């Protein structure tokens, strides 16, 4: 989307990755600068995804002192934590790949 996000707008994960990767490619000149930012964004996106999914499943997402969402539904937190870690790693990879391709295209 090329529209300005407003409160309540819902974007797909693909839309968000496209927007973030464009920002990374534009704002950071090299991969050494982009990488830590992409890692941070991927972590926040995966936390947000799992917190939202938990709320939609009827639980309430809370945040522990380590800023990791915790399930209050009594579900398997180790399985959820593993899934969240896998999602974060995949998002990191995808964001960096997309940003690198966009940065190369700008040169």
JODA-V69419 format. One line per field, one symbol per residue. phi: phi as a letter, one per 20 degrees, with the letter a starting at -180 (. if undefined). A space follows every 50 residues. Layout:
phi: ???
//
This chain:
phi: .deffdgnfddffffffffffffffeecfcffefgfffffffffffffgf ffffffeoedecdefemdfcedenfffffffffffffffffgffffffff fffffff
//
